Amino acid sequence: LSSCTSAAEKEMGGAQQREKKYRAHPGFGDRRDGVTGARTYFYADEAKCDQHMETFLRCIDASGGSSENGFSAIKLTALGRPQFLLQFSEVLVKWRRFFHQMAAEQGQAGRAALEMKLEVEKLQEALASLGIATKAETQHWLTGENLGMSGTVDLLNWNSLIDSRTKLSKLLLVPNMKTGQLEPLLSRFTEEEELQMKRMLQRMDVLAKRATEKGVRLMVDAEQSYFQPAISRLTLEMQRRFNRDQAIIFNTHQCYLKEAYDNVTVDVELSRREGWHFGTKLVRGAYMDQERERAAQIGYEDPINPTYEKTNEMYHRCLDYILEEIKHSRKASVMVASHNEDTVKFTLQRMTELGIHPSEKKVCFGQLLGMCDQITFPLGQAGFPVYKYVPYGPVKEVLPYLSRRAQENRGFMQRVNRERDLLWREVKRRLLAGSLFS
């Protein structure tokens, strides 16, 4: 738990000033509780993070040596102190929330994230009246990289201010509408904490370079929603660097989150503007029970869609948006990571309608090893890129993982029965045709 709190917060009690969602809470210090479907890493020290990086490097090498166009999955909580992910996530969320508040004041409440555009003059006046910055200062902010040249600023322009005004470890200023001040958030890093954050970024860089050398696509797994804004942003920075010619770095979008569609559309739009290849793994999500319990107990809004049906709708909506992008630009790729037969059928139908051929390998499918083979094998036989997610390691570590997966997939036994029925039907068909062993 201490690895989620900075030295300054321990000394001065500053953790209480942070939003509830982004504080470390003793009741949820063990992130395995209520999570059945994901590997959880805990920070011990920098040496342990280096060991994790070496394991990931061996995984990349193994994937590169066993197949073309392979994938390897990593988790950022294995590569550094979670404190930085919590703090950076809070910066990004507050920064984005401030944009939405300003948009609402300009009469744009309720619009989709990408449709909101702040008028630069009104924005400057509002920031000056709040005492946040003078008109001259904001003019300086909005000059680089054609920001504000059109007379408006959208969410992507706004997010890029974090790049142009600050470095990752110097994200000092977060607007507070209530106080009208730019609040320091990450200003009290110790020298060791600065080094720890740099090392986490360096480890990501080492992995991305190795993946590029080996021709392996690197999937950055999604994690809890209080880490995820930072994880997605750091993954985005890797995509900007390594996805110039093809999608090497894949983000992961969790469709059980209420904000999933906004996240997908904003990231796709950024890839369009900057000309790099978008890549993502679409999942429903693995942390639902824990996320809901944490939100209820601590007292913040539940980030998860209210029903499974809403999550399905969100998955198909996000997937359809990416498929449309593939049709129009061919500079996007998606892994449909799902055991849901309806989702697979939906994907195949839309690929046919949009003229996306399996041989382009822009759309691939993924299922867990040992599960849903009745989906995996026909896809492979029909020429679709399809992957099995392979857990590996000591038996005592792998078996709990597999048992959690079985527990997570509550319809597991029904699927087993369905697979058995399908196999029995095929055996009977071959017997009647006299071709049992062909």
C-alpha positions, 0 to 999 in steps of 0.5 A: 500500500505504501508504494501507492503514496508519495514520500511527501504525502506520508510526511505531510498527510497530503494524500487527503487532498487528492480525490477519493478515487485516486487515493490509496485505500487500506480496504483495497490494498490487495487488488486481487480481491474481487478480481477473478480474471487478471494477473495482479502485480505488486510493487516490491522494489526497482529490482523486482520491476527489472525482473518483470521486464526481463520476463516480458523480454523473454516472452517477446523473444518466444513470441517472435520465434514461434510465429509471424505477427505474434503478440505479447502482453504486458502490464504497466503495474509490473514495471514501476510504482503504482503511485505514479499511475494514480497521480498521473491519472488524477492529473489527466482526469482533472484536466479533461474535466476542466475542459468539459466544465468550460465547454458546458459554460459555452453551452456545449454540455451533452455533446460527444467529447470530440464535438466540443470546441471551446472558443479561444477568446472566451476560454482566455477570458474565463481563465483570466477571470478565474485568476488562472492565467492572463490573456498573454500567458494563454496566448503563449500556450495556444500558439504552438503546433497550430493550437487555437489557430482555427479560433477553437480548441478541442479536447485533443488540442487541450490534452496536448497542452500537457505535452507542450507545457510540461514534462511527465514528471513536472505535471504541476498545474491542474485547474480547479474551477472552485478555487480558480487556481492552478493547483500543484499536484506532482511538485513534491517528488523526491529525487528517488521518486523522480528516478523511479518514474524515469525507470518505469518509462525506460522499461516501457521503451526497452520493451517497445524497441525489442518488440519492434526488432522481433516483429511482435505486437506489444499489447498493454493490458488494461487495469483498474479505472484509477490507474487506466487514464495514465496507462492509456496515456503512456501507451499512447505516447509509445504508439506515437513513436513506434506505430509510424509504419504499422501498429506495433503497440496496442492499447486495451479498451475496456468496454464495460466502462461508461467512457469507453466510446469517448476514449476510443474515438479520441484516440482514433482521431489523434492517430488520424491527425498525427498519421500513425497507426491505431491499434487496440485490443477490445475487451469487456473488462475484468475488474467489475466486481472490485470496481463497483465495490470500491466505488460504493464503499469509498463514495465516487461514481461507479465507472461501470455500465449498469448492465451486461446488455449496455456493455455489449452495446458499448463493445459493438459500438466501439468495434464498429467505429474502429471497423469503419476507420479500417475501411476508410484509412487502413491505418487501424488494427483491432483484436476482438478479444471475446468469447462471445459468439454473437460478437464474433458473428457481428464482427464477421458480418461487418467485415463483409459489409465493409469489404475488409478481407481477413488477409489484410490482418487488420482484424484479428480475434483472441480467445484464452487457451483451452476455452471456446475452441469452437470459435477459434478453430473455425476462424483459423480454418476460414483464414482469419488471424486468430490467437490463443492467449497463453498463460505460462510459468510455474504450475502453482502460478498458472493454475490459480490463473486458469481457475480464476478465468473459469470462475470469471466466465460464469457461462463456462460450463454451458460452453463446455456442454455446447462444445461437447455437443458439437464434437459429438455431432461431428463424430456422428456425421463422420461415422455416417459418411464413413470418414471417421479418421479423415 
